[in-house]
Amino acid sequence: MEVGKIAHLATPVASTVSHALSPEQRAEQEQLIKSVSAVNEAKVFGESTELTFSFDRRSNKLILQLVDRETKEIVRQIPPEFLRRLADDLKKG
């Protein structure tokens, strides 16, 4: 299990991508935001953790994180950071 501070490399999805999205993509994005909010309100992952998501501009990939509400440390991330680094290394050759 990977635990670490939330990286500042990723940017919240709503603030970066919405200007370049089609109306269908915006609707899908809004539904995702509502779904994540509903999961957090229901405390599906417990009282002390919440689900977050962000968009990594380098890889153009969505990143899901389970974050400790109090310490803001990452409890789990999909995809894991080591896989993101490995993919970057493979692209570089």
Z-matrix of the N, CA and C atoms (Angstrom, degrees):
N
C 1 1.442
C 2 1.520 1 108.50
N 3 1.304 2 117.57 1 134.40
C 4 1.456 3 122.14 2 -178.56
C 5 1.523 4 109.52 3 -98.95
N 6 1.324 5 115.73 4 126.75
C 7 1.452 6 121.10 5 176.63
C 8 1.514 7 107.44 6 -125.27
N 9 1.301 8 118.09 7 128.76
C 10 1.456 9 121.27 8 -179.92
C 11 1.507 10 110.97 9 -167.47
N 12 1.300 11 116.37 10 172.76
C 13 1.459 12 121.81 11 177.98
C 14 1.527 13 109.72 12 -70.32
N 15 1.304 14 116.83 13 150.87
C 16 1.449 15 121.86 14 179.33
C 17 1.523 16 108.53 15 -67.34
N 18 1.311 17 115.78 16 125.62
C 19 1.463 18 121.37 17 -178.85
C 20 1.519 19 110.14 18 -73.83
N 21 1.314 20 116.67 19 145.82
C 22 1.451 21 121.37 20 178.92
C 23 1.521 22 111.69 21 -91.92
N 24 1.341 23 117.94 22 6.01
C 25 1.461 24 121.50 23 179.64
C 26 1.511 25 111.83 24 -72.80
N 27 1.299 26 115.69 25 -31.24
C 28 1.453 27 119.54 26 -176.83
C 29 1.526 28 109.21 27 -89.72
N 30 1.316 29 116.16 28 149.29
C 31 1.447 30 122.24 29 -177.53
C 32 1.517 31 108.81 30 -120.57
N 33 1.332 32 118.17 31 139.69
C 34 1.463 33 119.32 32 179.14
C 35 1.524 34 111.35 33 -54.19
N 36 1.321 35 114.79 34 139.16
C 37 1.462 36 121.08 35 -174.62
C 38 1.519 37 111.82 36 -60.06
N 39 1.301 38 117.60 37 -46.61
C 40 1.457 39 120.59 38 -173.14
C 41 1.520 40 112.86 39 -61.03
N 42 1.322 41 117.79 40 -32.68
C 43 1.453 42 119.26 41 -174.38
C 44 1.521 43 114.12 42 -85.31
N 45 1.340 44 118.61 43 -18.63
C 46 1.466 45 118.39 44 -174.84
C 47 1.500 46 115.13 45 -106.95
N 48 1.296 47 116.94 46 -34.94
C 49 1.446 48 118.13 47 -167.88
C 50 1.515 49 113.20 48 -102.27
N 51 1.307 50 118.41 49 -18.66
C 52 1.459 51 120.26 50 -171.40
C 53 1.517 52 113.68 51 -60.40
N 54 1.324 53 119.34 52 -29.12
C 55 1.454 54 120.78 53 -178.76
C 56 1.530 55 112.49 54 -69.75
N 57 1.319 56 118.84 55 -22.37
C 58 1.455 57 122.02 56 -176.27
C 59 1.530 58 112.62 57 -105.41
N 60 1.307 59 117.63 58 10.54
C 61 1.455 60 121.03 59 -174.57
C 62 1.522 61 112.27 60 -97.49
N 63 1.315 62 114.73 61 149.01
C 64 1.460 63 120.31 62 172.83
C 65 1.532 64 108.12 63 -73.82
N 66 1.323 65 118.28 64 165.29
C 67 1.469 66 120.06 65 178.03
C 68 1.533 67 112.57 66 -57.43
N 69 1.328 68 116.86 67 -35.93
C 70 1.467 69 120.15 68 178.66
C 71 1.529 70 110.83 69 -66.78
N 72 1.345 71 115.16 70 -41.97
C 73 1.460 72 119.25 71 179.26
C 74 1.522 73 111.30 72 -67.16
N 75 1.315 74 117.18 73 -37.16
C 76 1.468 75 120.39 74 176.86
C 77 1.518 76 110.83 75 -63.13
N 78 1.324 77 116.56 76 -42.38
C 79 1.464 78 120.81 77 178.59
C 80 1.525 79 110.14 78 -62.19
N 81 1.331 80 115.83 79 -41.26
C 82 1.461 81 120.51 80 178.47
C 83 1.535 82 110.53 81 -64.96
N 84 1.319 83 115.93 82 -41.37
C 85 1.463 84 120.67 83 178.96
C 86 1.537 85 110.57 84 -63.71
N 87 1.315 86 116.81 85 -44.69
C 88 1.460 87 120.73 86 178.37
C 89 1.517 88 111.21 87 -61.41
N 90 1.339 89 116.91 88 -38.63
C 91 1.464 90 120.40 89 177.99
C 92 1.520 91 110.68 90 -65.31
N 93 1.329 92 117.38 91 -39.57
C 94 1.459 93 121.30 92 177.48
C 95 1.522 94 110.61 93 -62.09
N 96 1.327 95 116.86 94 -44.28
C 97 1.465 96 121.03 95 179.08
C 98 1.525 97 110.21 96 -61.72
N 99 1.321 98 117.53 97 -43.65
C 100 1.466 99 121.23 98 178.43
C 101 1.522 100 110.88 99 -63.52
N 102 1.327 101 116.91 100 -39.99
C 103 1.465 102 121.13 101 -179.86
C 104 1.520 103 111.40 102 -64.70
N 105 1.329 104 116.80 103 -44.75
C 106 1.460 105 120.50 104 178.91
C 107 1.527 106 109.79 105 -63.47
N 108 1.316 107 117.16 106 -41.77
C 109 1.469 108 120.76 107 177.96
C 110 1.525 109 111.14 108 -61.56
N 111 1.330 110 116.70 109 -41.99
C 112 1.468 111 120.53 110 178.89
C 113 1.524 112 111.25 111 -64.05
N 114 1.332 113 117.03 112 -40.90
C 115 1.469 114 120.89 113 177.75
C 116 1.524 115 109.90 114 -61.66
N 117 1.329 116 117.05 115 -44.01
C 118 1.458 117 120.61 116 -179.23
C 119 1.524 118 112.19 117 -68.01
N 120 1.335 119 117.02 118 -40.17
C 121 1.460 120 120.42 119 178.31
C 122 1.530 121 111.36 120 -64.75
N 123 1.324 122 117.19 121 -34.84
C 124 1.462 123 121.60 122 179.36
C 125 1.527 124 111.86 123 -78.69
N 126 1.332 125 116.13 124 -8.34
C 127 1.462 126 122.97 125 179.67
C 128 1.530 127 111.02 126 54.38
N 129 1.327 128 114.49 127 43.95
C 130 1.462 129 122.43 128 -179.43
C 131 1.526 130 110.92 129 -57.69
N 132 1.331 131 117.24 130 -35.83
C 133 1.460 132 121.23 131 -177.90
C 134 1.520 133 112.12 132 -98.33
N 135 1.320 134 116.99 133 16.06
C 136 1.458 135 121.58 134 176.98
C 137 1.518 136 112.03 135 104.26
N 138 1.325 137 113.82 136 172.63
C 139 1.460 138 121.26 137 -178.14
C 140 1.521 139 112.60 138 -70.33
N 141 1.324 140 116.87 139 -31.77
C 142 1.464 141 119.73 140 -169.57
C 143 1.527 142 114.24 141 -99.95
N 144 1.332 143 118.10 142 0.62
C 145 1.465 144 119.85 143 -178.71
C 146 1.525 145 110.84 144 -128.78
N 147 1.332 146 114.79 145 156.55
C 148 1.452 147 119.96 146 176.86
C 149 1.517 148 109.59 147 -141.10
N 150 1.311 149 115.95 148 153.88
C 151 1.452 150 122.91 149 177.57
C 152 1.519 151 108.65 150 -88.37
N 153 1.331 152 116.04 151 132.71
C 154 1.464 153 120.98 152 174.94
C 155 1.519 154 108.30 153 -129.42
N 156 1.316 155 116.51 154 160.57
C 157 1.446 156 119.74 155 173.95
C 158 1.510 157 108.78 156 -142.50
N 159 1.311 158 114.43 157 152.54
C 160 1.455 159 120.93 158 179.31
C 161 1.516 160 108.31 159 -148.92
N 162 1.310 161 115.55 160 169.85
C 163 1.454 162 121.76 161 -178.60
C 164 1.520 163 108.08 162 -118.45
N 165 1.315 164 116.80 163 121.98
C 166 1.458 165 121.93 164 178.69
C 167 1.520 166 108.33 165 -87.52
N 168 1.326 167 116.31 166 113.55
C 169 1.464 168 120.49 167 -177.06
C 170 1.519 169 112.89 168 -65.34
N 171 1.334 170 117.39 169 -33.73
C 172 1.474 171 119.99 170 -179.32
C 173 1.514 172 112.07 171 -61.98
N 174 1.318 173 116.08 172 -45.85
C 175 1.466 174 120.06 173 -175.17
C 176 1.530 175 113.18 174 -99.87
N 177 1.337 176 116.61 175 -9.20
C 178 1.464 177 121.59 176 -174.58
C 179 1.517 178 111.91 177 56.88
N 180 1.318 179 115.71 178 39.10
C 181 1.464 180 121.57 179 -178.86
C 182 1.520 181 110.67 180 -120.30
N 183 1.319 182 115.50 181 149.58
C 184 1.445 183 123.16 182 174.36
C 185 1.527 184 108.91 183 -81.06
N 186 1.308 185 117.32 184 137.46
C 187 1.461 186 122.16 185 179.07
C 188 1.531 187 107.99 186 -120.75
N 189 1.323 188 116.34 187 123.93
C 190 1.461 189 122.07 188 175.84
C 191 1.515 190 108.49 189 -102.00
N 192 1.325 191 116.02 190 137.69
C 193 1.457 192 120.42 191 179.27
C 194 1.514 193 109.99 192 -135.58
N 195 1.319 194 115.62 193 141.47
C 196 1.446 195 122.88 194 169.90
C 197 1.520 196 105.04 195 -101.45
N 198 1.334 197 117.17 196 116.78
C 199 1.462 198 122.39 197 -169.63
C 200 1.523 199 110.41 198 -119.35
N 201 1.341 200 115.82 199 137.68
C 202 1.453 201 121.71 200 173.67
C 203 1.526 202 107.51 201 -67.46
N 204 1.318 203 117.30 202 124.22
C 205 1.466 204 121.40 203 -175.77
C 206 1.524 205 112.69 204 -63.08
N 207 1.308 206 117.17 205 -35.44
C 208 1.461 207 120.64 206 -175.18
C 209 1.528 208 112.54 207 -82.64
N 210 1.329 209 117.07 208 -50.12
C 211 1.467 210 120.87 209 -174.81
C 212 1.523 211 113.20 210 -90.43
N 213 1.344 212 116.87 211 -13.92
C 214 1.468 213 123.43 212 -176.60
C 215 1.531 214 112.33 213 63.63
N 216 1.328 215 117.63 214 19.82
C 217 1.463 216 121.47 215 176.28
C 218 1.523 217 109.57 216 -83.27
N 219 1.333 218 115.41 217 145.59
C 220 1.456 219 121.62 218 178.57
C 221 1.525 220 108.64 219 -78.15
N 222 1.318 221 115.91 220 123.70
C 223 1.460 222 121.72 221 177.60
C 224 1.526 223 109.49 222 -88.26
N 225 1.332 224 116.08 223 -41.96
C 226 1.468 225 122.23 224 178.56
C 227 1.517 226 108.63 225 -151.19
N 228 1.308 227 116.21 226 146.53
C 229 1.467 228 121.56 227 -179.92
C 230 1.519 229 109.68 228 -136.57
N 231 1.341 230 115.55 229 140.73
C 232 1.453 231 121.48 230 176.18
C 233 1.523 232 107.50 231 -127.41
N 234 1.319 233 119.76 232 120.92
C 235 1.462 234 127.14 233 -6.75
C 236 1.528 235 110.10 234 -73.15
N 237 1.332 236 116.43 235 152.96
C 238 1.463 237 120.08 236 179.29
C 239 1.528 238 111.52 237 -60.01
N 240 1.317 239 115.72 238 151.36
C 241 1.465 240 121.11 239 -177.42
C 242 1.526 241 112.22 240 -57.97
N 243 1.344 242 117.30 241 -39.09
C 244 1.468 243 118.79 242 -178.42
C 245 1.526 244 111.37 243 -63.82
N 246 1.332 245 118.08 244 -32.40
C 247 1.469 246 120.23 245 177.14
C 248 1.527 247 111.21 246 -71.85
N 249 1.317 248 117.01 247 -36.01
C 250 1.464 249 120.15 248 176.96
C 251 1.522 250 110.37 249 -63.89
N 252 1.349 251 116.43 250 -43.22
C 253 1.466 252 120.21 251 179.03
C 254 1.521 253 111.05 252 -65.78
N 255 1.332 254 116.45 253 -40.08
C 256 1.458 255 120.87 254 179.11
C 257 1.532 256 110.20 255 -62.29
N 258 1.313 257 117.46 256 -44.54
C 259 1.468 258 121.99 257 178.30
C 260 1.522 259 110.36 258 -61.02
N 261 1.336 260 117.40 259 -41.92
C 262 1.471 261 120.96 260 177.21
C 263 1.519 262 110.96 261 -61.20
N 264 1.340 263 116.67 262 -44.52
C 265 1.466 264 121.35 263 179.91
C 266 1.527 265 111.58 264 -63.01
N 267 1.330 266 116.66 265 -40.73
C 268 1.464 267 120.63 266 179.66
C 269 1.525 268 111.35 267 -66.51
N 270 1.327 269 117.83 268 -36.18
C 271 1.460 270 121.09 269 177.40
C 272 1.522 271 111.52 270 -65.45
N 273 1.338 272 115.74 271 -35.78
C 274 1.458 273 120.57 272 -178.47
C 275 1.531 274 111.73 273 -72.96
N 276 1.341 275 115.35 274 -23.05
C 277 1.463 276 119.81 275 176.75
C 278 1.444 277 112.07 276 92.65
